[in-house]
Amino acid sequence: MKLRNAVFVLLLSVFLLNPFHAQGAPESLNIVAGTELVADIVRDLLDDNAQILTLIAASSCPGHYDVRATDIAFMSRADAIIIHEWQGKQKPVADAIRAAGNSAKPFLAGPMSSWLIPENQVAASRNLAALFSAMPGIDAKRVADNLAQRLERIAEVVTVCEKALSPYAGSPVMVSLMQADFVRRLGMNVIADYGRAEEISPGSLMRLTETGKKAGVLVVVDNMQSGAEAGLPLAGEIGAAHVVFSNFPKFAREAPDYETLLRYNCDLLTAALRKKADKP
């Protein structure tokens, strides 16, 4: 009887310590996500069944990453390190991964260009779904189901945004460089783009102002993470509306995920164009 009890306790201990349930699904994965765009997909595909370390906060400039000891500790035990392709070229990120000594090779998630663009967001979601489906113990069917639902939600938001912006297609705008490709995807005519505030000299401001006035620019679109007021003087000189887009979800309660972020940015642009354009 004592032997039987001892065996039972031993088997129970093995089960509890095993990182996989009897059904084969992991209790929780430790995932390093390069940005909130990556983290959002991870949460969605894995049903929040993951402990996620996001290297860059949603409101921060992704070009500035300071290595933290807690990050390295988490990386050392991570099941997957998922960073953007462009982050793979950043020395602080590469140094942190190297210091962690994790045998798991970092997954460089593409596409390289803006994940705000719906087609790029779909491609990134598919890439991460393929990554997770190939990992031991993952319920590939559940990941596929979650992916399908995610893509459906994205398509619905794209339809709403395109309908709202269609009356203003081709409107002249000036845009922060980090938002230029996305704003073009929204159907706007990007007359010029510009960098961070410290990169806009008095001379370049004058040239941009002249170009903007000549083209009848209606809206100046800033990028929150690279400077929410970089284009404000430009908008004032031109007499254009000024809006600030975010590149990442979770920067505010209004945009907790990609779909709400897409809608948030589109709504800002639609409202600004409605005020400035000679259309309802």
PyMOL commands that set and color helices and strands:
alter all, ss='L'
color gray80, all
select helices_A, chain A and resi 2-17+36-45+69-76+86-89+91-100+118-133+140-168+177-185+197-199+202-215+224-227+232-238+258-276
alter helices_A, ss='H'
color red, helices_A
select strands_A, chain A and resi 29-33+50-54+80-84+107-109+172-176+189-194+219-223+241-245
alter strands_A, ss='S'
color yellow, strands_A
deselect
rebuild
show_as cartoon
